[in-house]
Amino acid sequence: MFLPQTAPPLDAQTDCLSQGDTDMARVFTFVDTKGVEIHSINDPEDKLPIPAATQVVSIGRSKMWVESVTLQHTVHSPSIYRVRVWYVDAAYH
């Protein structure tokens, strides 16, 4: 789960998008600077804040700087937010 830097990170394993989910309101797809997907989060109740450019977010122990956020509109739900990030903390690697 992504959170502002001041909040404690939650277990990302429980918030990953599973292959069978179809009734979700939003999905956040995190990609690195090369465009490689590194994580997806299902937000079925629209409770998570939409990350902002220059914000630092955490997924597990990894801290990332948000470069940009793009909304990919689809005819059917979910709305997909593509979040392009740079690693601040090397805990992921």
C-alpha positions as CSV (number, residue, x, y, z in Angstrom):
1,M,0.0,0.0,0.0
2,F,1.4,3.4,-0.8
3,L,1.4,6.0,1.9
4,P,2.9,9.4,2.4
5,Q,6.4,9.2,3.9
6,T,5.2,10.2,7.4
7,A,2.8,7.2,7.7
8,P,4.1,3.7,8.6
9,P,4.2,1.4,5.6
10,L,1.6,-1.4,5.4
11,D,2.1,-5.0,4.2
12,A,2.1,-4.7,0.4
13,Q,1.3,-8.4,0.0
14,T,-2.3,-7.9,1.1
15,D,-2.9,-5.0,-1.2
16,C,-1.6,-6.4,-4.5
17,L,-4.0,-6.7,-7.4
18,S,-5.0,-10.3,-8.0
19,Q,-5.7,-11.7,-11.4
20,G,-9.4,-12.4,-10.7
21,D,-10.4,-8.9,-9.4
22,T,-12.9,-7.3,-11.7
23,D,-15.2,-5.1,-9.4
24,M,-12.6,-2.6,-8.3
25,A,-13.0,1.2,-8.4
26,R,-9.3,2.1,-8.9
27,V,-6.0,0.4,-9.6
28,F,-2.7,2.1,-9.0
29,T,0.1,0.7,-11.2
30,F,3.6,1.7,-10.1
31,V,6.3,1.7,-12.8
32,D,10.0,2.5,-12.7
33,T,11.8,5.0,-14.9
34,K,12.1,2.3,-17.6
35,G,8.4,1.7,-17.7
36,V,8.6,-1.7,-15.9
37,E,5.7,-2.4,-13.6
38,I,6.9,-2.9,-10.1
39,H,3.7,-3.1,-8.1
40,S,-0.1,-2.8,-8.5
41,I,-2.6,-1.9,-5.8
42,N,-6.4,-2.5,-5.9
43,D,-8.4,0.3,-4.2
44,P,-12.0,-0.9,-4.5
45,E,-13.5,1.7,-2.1
46,D,-11.6,4.7,-3.3
47,K,-10.0,5.2,0.1
48,L,-6.4,5.7,-1.0
49,P,-5.2,9.2,-1.9
50,I,-4.0,9.7,-5.5
51,P,-0.3,10.3,-5.3
52,A,1.0,13.7,-6.4
53,A,4.2,14.5,-8.4
54,T,7.2,15.0,-6.1
55,Q,5.5,13.1,-3.2
56,V,7.5,10.4,-1.5
57,V,5.5,7.2,-1.1
58,S,6.2,3.8,0.6
59,I,5.4,0.3,-0.5
60,G,6.6,-2.1,2.2
61,R,10.1,-0.9,3.1
62,S,10.7,0.8,-0.2
63,K,10.5,4.5,-0.5
64,M,9.9,6.1,-3.9
65,W,9.7,9.6,-5.3
66,V,6.7,10.1,-7.6
67,E,7.7,11.6,-10.9
68,S,4.2,11.6,-12.5
69,V,0.7,10.2,-12.3
70,T,-1.4,9.5,-15.4
71,L,-5.0,8.4,-15.4
72,Q,-5.8,5.8,-18.1
73,H,-9.5,6.0,-18.8
74,T,-11.3,2.8,-19.7
75,V,-14.8,2.1,-20.8
76,H,-15.3,-0.3,-18.0
77,S,-14.0,0.0,-14.4
78,P,-11.5,0.2,-12.9
79,S,-9.8,3.5,-13.4
80,I,-6.1,2.9,-13.7
81,Y,-3.6,5.3,-12.4
82,R,-0.1,4.8,-13.7
83,V,2.4,6.1,-11.2
84,R,6.0,6.6,-12.4
85,V,8.5,6.5,-9.6
86,W,12.2,6.8,-8.7
87,Y,13.6,4.8,-5.8
88,V,14.7,6.9,-2.8
89,D,15.5,3.9,-0.6
90,A,17.3,0.9,-2.0
91,A,15.4,-1.6,0.3
92,Y,13.7,-3.1,-2.8
93,H,16.9,-4.0,-4.5
